[in-house]
Amino acid sequence: MRIKGEDREILRYISTRGEAPVLGFEDVLLGGPARDGGLYVPESFPVLTPERLGPLSGAAYVDIAEAVMA
């Protein structure tokens, strides 16, 4: 379930040590720890406002999970 009128945000991941390249989710998931020995964390976190979450009220768990992961 996609939140109406909302584009997907592309999360980029940075190393906690700051010396590894910035990667996307798939590369981080399949690549393990960063080359510099750090851990990959999101560069920024999406803001989940009541306006963004409102359409999910009463939705099925699978729909909520899909929207959050997207």
Number of C-alpha atoms within 10 A of each C-alpha: 15 15 17 8 6 8 9 11 8 10 16 16 21 22 21 16 13 14 13 18 13 17 20 15 15 8 11 18 11 8 12 12 14 22 14 13 14 16 17 26 18 16 14 10 9 11 7 10 8 9 9 12 13 12 14 19 8 9 12 10 10 10 14 19 13 11 15 15 8 14
